[in-house]
Structure formats: C-alpha cells, structure tokens
Amino acid sequence: GHAQIGVTGLAVMGRNLARNFARNGFTVAVHNRTAARTRALVDEFGDEGSFVPAESAREFVAALERPRRLVIMVKAGEPTDAVIQEFAPLLEEGDVIIDGGNAHVADTRRRERELRERGIHFVGVGISGGEEGALHGPSIMPGGSAESYKSLGPLLERIAAKAPDGTPCVTHVGPDGAGHFVKMVHNGIEYADMQLIAEAYHLLRAVAGYSPARIADTFRTWNEGRLDSYLIEITAEVLAHADPVTGRPFVDVVADRAEQKGTGRWTVQIALDLGVPVSGIAEAVFARSLSGHAELREASRSLPGPVPQPLDEEAAARFAERVEQALYASKIVSYTQGFHQIQAGSEHHEWGVDPGAVASIWRAGCIIRAAFLDRIRTAYETRPELPSLLSDKRFAEEIGAAQDDWREVVATAARQGVPTPGFSAALAYYDALRADRLPAALTQGQRDFFGAHTYRRTDREGSFHTLWGGDRSEVSAG
Ligand code: 6PG
C-alpha cells in the first residue's frame, strides 16, 4: 500500500479529517462500514487530494504503507471496540491505531495495554474544534507511546491548527490515556466557560435590562479585550440571531434545557476520584442537569423570590463592566482548577504532562481557544513548577484587581434572585484558597466526636482523639 494514513468512520468528523490530510498532500485511504459514504466522499471531494477508497477492512489495511497509521473516527464506547476488534487481527507489529473520538480515559488505557501486548501502538487522540476544526485545523492531543509519535507527529503537525506564532497545535501529551484525559479536561473547561458566559448573559438581561442584541454588542466589545476568545465570539453571533420563523430573538425560542454527551461529567467524576476541587466545572455540569429537569422546575415556579429590578442606563453600564470583571476572574479560576486536574492526573498516572505545552496547543483550533491561553503558556514557561495558576504573579494581580467588582456582581445576583453558580463557586474557591483558617478544623472535630476519626493539631505532630463521651481529655492516636 502507499497511503500514508487511513481514516475509517466517515461521518462528518472523520470525513473532514480525511479531507484535511488529503488537502495537506497526504495520500489517504478511506473506509466506512457502509461503502456509500466512502464513495460519496470521493465523488464530492476527490479533487481535493489523493484518496484511496476501500470497500472492505482488508482492502483498507492493504492500502496503507507500513508501519500502518489508521485513524478510527467512530462513536466512543462499544463501536470503537468493535472497530478495533475488526482491524487488529489484520495489523502487524509496529502498526499504529489512532482513536480520534472522545473516549473515556479508562477505555483508552485498557485498549492501549491490550494492543501493546500484540505489538500494536494504540494512540488515543483528543481532537477539538468541531467539524470546521477537523477540516481546517484542529487542536490535537495525542497520547500513546513516544515511539508512535515519531511516526504520527509529522502528519499531525501538518493538519493541526497553527497558533498565532506559527506553532502547530499538537504535542505528544504523554503516554497511554494522557491525550484523552487532557481532551476531557478541555471539555470540562469548555462547559465552565460556557456556563460563565451564560451567567453573564443572564445578569445583563435580568439586572442590566439589556436586550439579546445589545448583549451581543457588549460581548463583541469584550471580545476585543482580555476575554478575546472563540466562545465569546460565537456567543455574540447566537445572541444577535433572530428566529426566522417568529422574528423573535433566537435565544428566546430555544428550549432552555441544556444537553450533554458526557465529557464534562467524566471530568467531574475523575476529579472526585483524584480529590481535585473542580467546583466551577462541577457547577457547569450541574447547571445543565438542573435545566433539564422540566418537571422539577415546573413544580417550583411559584416559590417566592425577589423580582429583578432593572437598573437605569448609567448604572446598567457600570454593572456591565463589573460583570466583565466577574467573568474574567471566574474564568481564571476555572482554568486554575482544570490545570490542577491535569497536573494531578499526570502525577497519578506518571504521564509527565507539561501544562505549558497543553496551554500552547489550546491557543488555536479548539473550542476554548483564546488569547488568554498564551498567557497561561507564558506563566508555565516562566515557572514550570507553578503550584497553581493563581500563584502566577500576573494572574494574581488581575484577579485581585477584579475581586471588588466580582463580589458586587455575586451579591447583586443573590439580591436580585439570578442564579450564578459558576461565578459564586469560583469566588468561594478564591476566598477559600486565600483563607488563613478554614472551618475544616470544625469538620475534623465533628468527625472525631461521632466516629473517633482523629485529628491533627497545629502545634504538635501526630494524630489525636478527644474522649468526647468521657472526661474530654485528649489521647494520642499514633
Ligand atoms: C470539541 C468539542 C466536542 C463536542 C463537545 C460537545 O472540543 O470540539 O468539545 O468534543 O462538541 O464534546 O459536548 P456536549 O455535547 O457534552 O456539550
């Protein structure tokens, strides 16, 4: 065979990825379970580059040069396992299977281990950027062996998005599941970013009294500053859109029940296991679940609350500026939490993930791409052992400068009855990290009282227990 890469699974993501490879000068073998899709791809886009259509798995494998590089673009879960089982027996030692779906990291680790025993490299790759990204340049997060990256890296670098300084948005994130793990956290951060933007919109609408079109303009202005990002940009587009059927703002005719496919939930589940406080991401996932409970919301509609009192024009403009501060500060917190999770996951699995490199490859191509990420990259580059993004001097200064307005926004939201779980959780995280003493000491006292769970002291080494049911003297517990 002479195709440098193959793509099987030609739904829109797979098809666009195959076209991206072909447009970049690679010969691409293409395969799909139903051959009609393969033919449609070649009929429609065959002139974009060099495609080798394959009807059967055998034909597909035969079309690939060795070591074979074969990208699977099917649904995560069982469909991925089914395709691996179909192809693995046809492959030889040194061949590389690439899974470009949003797989769960545990699945990726299992598949990598099983295939490694057969001498096959399995590379779980996070690909972000949606359909457009897949075609014009996604952000690519490959895991798998360092050896597989030698053969795969040069191809991925060609098709990846390029950061403003020209760097391709791809790096070998780390072994086995590191790539899918980092992609999962990317999506968790994506959920948090979206929730924070939604809260900003809600406040501008309910408290500032702005129309969706006006909020679109506000976001466009913000997008020229430090919040410059893809998600703010598309938010303005969505808010400015009028429903062609009714002429009403599009955002007013869409059912307010947010859906999710699972990557945000996984981020939180895994964060719980790692003991990493990703409260902003968790609130974003919960906000989506809450919105979906139509019956619960219906049953609660008559509960009392304040009626939002829209502000006058001048106060509204001042409030909008404060919301920008709250949004930016909360965004710093979400990224702090997300990068904490990446570092914790990396330590737990001994992946050696470089957080600065992750920030670097998120600068373009992916859904959370933003000017902000270049600053995160710089923060880690300046200090690779940075304990937390909040300990970076520049971020610490900015969040410090935003905190008054941030508090004002959260207080106003509480007073006016607008839910802001993202802003509030982020502020609580900030204040908890700043606190000299936390009430966790009391929690320890309670645990010791009801369960003799012991506690540590501030003034002496060791574990202690108070004889709560007896004379309340303290005993050493080792
Ligand atoms: C990306 C996106 C992509 C997908 C989201 C949507 O990075 O390109 O994150 O992976 O569109 O996972 O997720 P939900 O359907 O869960 O919102």
Boltz pocket constraint, residues with backbone or C-beta under 6 A from the ligand:
constraints:
  - pocket:
      binder: B
      contacts: [[A, 102], [A, 127], [A, 128], [A, 129], [A, 130], [A, 187], [A, 190], [A, 259], [A, 260], [A, 261], [A, 262], [A, 263], [A, 264], [A, 366], [A, 367]]
      max_distance: 6.0
